[in-house]
Amino acid sequence: MGGFAFIGAGAVVIDDVPDYALMVGNPAKIKVWMCQCGIQLHFNEDKATCEACGSKYQNTGSKVREVGVFSVHEAASEIVA
């Protein structure tokens, strides 16, 4: 099971589970991608920023990886904008 992956109640997992995936169903399939803090990620092209904690992610097709967190300066400029 991948890091920070989520498995829905009643899901039957028969394959590897990638990092940050929310798996549901029988057999389990990827429903959405999740931040490590538990918030659903919304990708624009291949990039997403968590609305709650500011972690940044990149989607490479079948995998998602964390690529960083907003700096204090970036977070402040987002709030002002």
Secondary structure, DSSP 8 states (H G I E B T S, - for coil): --TT-EE-TT----S---TTEEEETTTTEEEEEB-TTS-B---BTTEEE-TTT-EEEEE-SS-EEEEEE--HHHHHHHHH-
